[in-house]
């Protein structure tokens, strides 16, 4: 199963649209993500990330809903491993 998760862009580096990178915060876990597919994304925006690439933007309200769903899933299945 593939999963894309939301994160908040905390910094952006680079001017080349294909090589533009950003540091993205996933509830405290910071990862460097390629921003080539979301050229309009900027610091403070929320993006959906899959395999190291931001694939779309979303608003803060939708991001918070997704974070809540992920927390609920973890509470339900977190100990099932």
N, C-alpha and C positions, 0 to 999 in steps of 0.2 A: 504494500500500500504506500502511496506517495502522500506526503503531507506538506502543505505550505503553511507557514505561521506568520503572524503579524509581529512587527517590531517597529521601534521608533528610531528614526535617523538622528544621531547625536552629532555627527560631523560628516562633511563631504570633502573629498580631495580629488583634484584633477580637473582638467578642462576638456580633454578629449572625450567626446560622448561615448565611445566604445570602451574606454579605460577608466571612466569615472567610478570611484569607489566611495563607500560610506561606512562609517562605524554605526552599527545598528544595535540597539538595546532590546533584548528579548527578556524582559522582566528580570534584569540584573545580569544577564549573560550578554557580553558585548562581543560581536563578531564583525569582521570586515566583509562587506557584501558588494557585489558588482551592481551598479545602478544604471547600466546601459539601457535597460528596457523601460526605465522610468526617468527620462531626461528632464522632466519638469520637477522632480522630487527635490526637496531641499531640507535643510536641518529643521527638525521639529515635526516633519511629516511622518505619517505611518505608512508602512509598505508591507505587502505580503511577500514573503521570501520562500523560495524553493531552490534547493541545491546550490546555495551561494549567490543566487540572483534575485534581486527585487523584481517581481513580475507584474505588480500593479500597486496602485496607491489606494488607501481607504481612509475614511475620516476617523477621528478619535473615538466617536461613539461606537462605530462598528468594531474598531480594534478592541475597545473595552469589553464589548459583548463576547468577542472571540476569546479574550483572555479568561473571562468568567466560565465559558463553556469548557475550556481546557482545564481550568482548576477543578470543575465538577467531574470531568472524566478522570483526572488524577485521583480525586477522592474516592471515586467508585472502583477504579481498577489499579490504583497505585500499589496496593499490597498483593495483587494477584500474580506478581511475577515470580 
